[in-house]
């Protein structure tokens, strides 16, 4: 066995690494060691511990500083911990809250890169190779990430490596190092204890009698022998950590629907209370949209009341927007004018109608285009105050019957108006004229159409001058033998 | 140089009654040469309010404004019809040479809404013209609209049946029908003393497509 081991080339000196990560992939791992603790809230100054269940027993999973000072350690059984520290506050570990906190970190991280992975436990991995330059270098990026984590109330250990597994192992071992070159991975990882590898406790127990304490010790062993005795998986893991075999890192996909709710401490129907809440919600929506490079065309605000049904304010925009300030202005206006039926308990803002954001193209030399820029926001503002129906856009429709030629259904749009003259104004309904006092100016235009789709018309149209000097569009109904005014040429 | 001449030079608010002040700002031809000749600057003054008195809605107000509206639309500005007396009719508008994509019909529920949205629109640089047909229009509203249109640089056009003796509008016109002709009287044009009446055309000429 030992001769074999000597004959085989050592793992690290093996031929040039095959699967070296291409180009400048760099993985930054945010390891959250105290996530279990920070996911729960604690009374200030209290000794606290999170417990988990292990083999039917409650075992301390994590302890805060106060508890650690009094001698409580992770791995202790609960009775032992109570014996050491009788005032210990204990909370069960809540995987759901932890997952939610981790997702929150992932969501915020999307502001820095588009490839965020939640594959590794207690950690969030960011591919930052492409964003280092944008954010002004590693130090600047790290300080921004730290600010982001502080905002979320989390403490983290960050490490950087060209391989996700290596970055994760470094961060998990509390090493805030930056390894930029794959070649430097060996020396960086070599001193890590065996426990840094994601292997089972059992495997570790089997390795320790060999005198293997660090990863370097492990690499010194021949690869094929290692595979034979401890399984191919272990060798794979080692190869993966050095970037010799590729590892596929998952990609976190953020939810495509925004929904956030704020509960008020006291019910209120006062705008000075509600408007700041709305501001906060809209700002969150704005961040949400920027992270996804998305825009929304429909925003719904629901106001919950204690005894009445929730009231809903819907904002429909003519063009998807990303700028939350515009949406806020409109929604504020709506809220200010909306009669509140009862005091509000909670506000909920939802937006499911996401579109890819297309920034407006601006032309340096074209003043017309620049003028058009905020035309549709203005229309939104008008529509918002005057109502959906107050703003009307005119289209031509394909129908010989004059009153049907202005419908806004898209399927019957026409490209050109009829050849015969048409008035600028059309009366809502033809006005019967009992004793016509006008002079006919043109020859008749016969319109006979629509027998398949009532009302059918059979009319002779004329232009006529009335006594006030107006040019009218009049017709004589072929069936009723009566005169009607239908339009004014103006 | 005598004292009077000296005063005319020194004091910018003094001018000779006979001469027309040099027009400042941009003007847009009305498309009616005789009317252009009457108006200082040779056309509608952009960024100002125009008041048109018509005895009855639909006399010829669109015919009067149409050339200017078409020009404004060609400059990719929008033309807005706020609360017209009758619904605008798309085929007729297209025949008149207007671009429906840059035409908006707004039907506000109350006069307050009408003035609010007219003011909003007039302030916007992409807005070429706002036309309104109010039943009555208080001086304060006209003044606000004048300020708004100065900011936006378009045209604000108010059609009224009854007009007050004074008005902040830069141009005040009157449309009349008399002896088979349509007449436009310039009752006031800012920067000019000229008053006069021109024939817009015969009223009994049928429209052509």
Contacts between the chains, C-beta under 8 A, distances in Angstrom:
chain1	res1	chain2	res2	distance
A	368	B	75	6.6
A	368	B	76	4.1
A	369	B	76	7.9
A	371	B	76	7.2
A	371	B	77	7.3
A	371	B	125	4.7
A	371	B	126	4.3
A	372	B	76	6.5
A	372	B	126	5.3
A	374	B	124	7.8
A	374	B	126	8.0
A	375	B	78	7.1
A	375	B	124	6.9
A	375	B	126	4.6
A	378	B	120	6.6
A	378	B	121	7.2
A	378	B	124	5.5
A	378	B	126	8.0
A	379	B	104	7.7
A	381	B	120	6.9
A	382	B	106	7.0
A	382	B	117	5.2
A	382	B	120	6.5
A	382	B	121	7.6
A	385	B	113	6.9
A	385	B	116	7.1
A	385	B	117	7.5
A	386	B	106	7.0
A	386	B	108	5.3
A	386	B	109	7.0
A	386	B	113	5.6
A	386	B	117	6.3
A	387	B	109	7.2
A	389	B	107	7.4
A	390	B	106	5.9
A	390	B	107	5.3
A	390	B	108	5.8
A	390	B	109	7.0
A	390	B	113	7.7
A	391	B	104	6.5
A	391	B	105	7.8
A	391	B	106	5.7
A	392	B	104	7.4
A	392	B	105	4.3
A	392	B	106	7.2
A	392	B	107	6.7
A	393	B	100	7.6
A	393	B	104	6.6
A	393	B	105	7.6
A	394	B	88	6.2
A	394	B	90	4.3
A	394	B	93	6.6
A	394	B	100	5.0
A	394	B	103	6.2
A	394	B	105	6.2
A	395	B	90	6.1
A	395	B	100	6.4
A	396	B	90	5.0
A	396	B	91	6.1
A	396	B	94	6.2
A	396	B	100	7.1
A	397	B	90	7.6
A	402	B	89	7.7
A	402	B	91	7.7
A	405	B	89	7.8
A	405	B	90	6.7
A	405	B	91	5.3
A	406	B	87	7.6
A	406	B	89	6.1
A	406	B	90	4.7
A	406	B	91	7.5
A	416	B	94	7.4
A	417	B	90	7.5
A	417	B	91	3.7
A	417	B	92	7.5
A	417	B	94	4.5
A	417	B	95	5.2
A	417	B	209	7.4
A	418	B	91	6.1
A	418	B	209	7.5
A	419	B	209	5.7
A	420	B	209	5.9
A	421	B	92	7.8
A	421	B	95	6.4
A	421	B	206	7.2
A	421	B	207	4.4
A	421	B	208	5.7
A	421	B	209	4.5
A	422	B	89	6.3
A	422	B	91	4.1
A	422	B	92	3.9
A	422	B	95	5.6
A	422	B	209	7.2
A	423	B	89	5.9
A	423	B	92	4.7
A	423	B	207	7.6
A	424	B	62	5.0
A	424	B	88	6.5
A	424	B	89	6.2
A	424	B	92	4.4
A	424	B	93	6.0
A	424	B	96	6.1
A	425	B	58	6.3
A	425	B	84	6.9
A	425	B	85	7.4
A	425	B	86	3.8
A	425	B	87	6.7
A	425	B	88	6.2
A	425	B	89	5.9
A	425	B	92	7.3
A	426	B	86	6.7
A	426	B	87	5.7
A	426	B	88	7.8
A	426	B	89	3.8
A	426	B	92	7.4
A	427	B	86	5.8
A	427	B	87	7.7
A	428	B	86	7.5
A	428	B	87	6.1
A	439	B	204	6.8
A	441	B	204	5.9
A	441	B	205	7.6
A	441	B	206	4.3
A	442	B	206	4.4
A	463	B	206	4.4
A	463	B	207	6.3
A	465	B	203	6.0
A	465	B	204	4.9
A	468	B	55	6.7
A	468	B	56	4.9
A	468	B	59	7.0
A	468	B	177	6.3
A	469	B	59	5.8
A	469	B	60	7.7
A	469	B	177	2.7
A	469	B	182	6.5
A	469	B	203	4.6
A	470	B	56	6.5
A	470	B	58	5.0
A	470	B	59	5.7
A	470	B	177	8.0
A	471	B	60	7.9
A	471	B	203	6.9
A	471	B	206	7.4
A	471	B	207	6.3
A	487	B	86	7.8
A	487	B	89	6.2
A	487	B	92	7.0
A	488	B	57	7.9
A	488	B	58	3.8
A	488	B	86	6.2
A	489	B	58	7.8
A	489	B	62	7.9
A	489	B	63	7.8
A	489	B	92	7.4
A	489	B	207	4.9
A	490	B	57	7.9
A	490	B	58	4.6
A	490	B	59	7.3
A	490	B	60	6.5
A	490	B	61	5.9
A	490	B	62	4.1
A	490	B	63	6.7
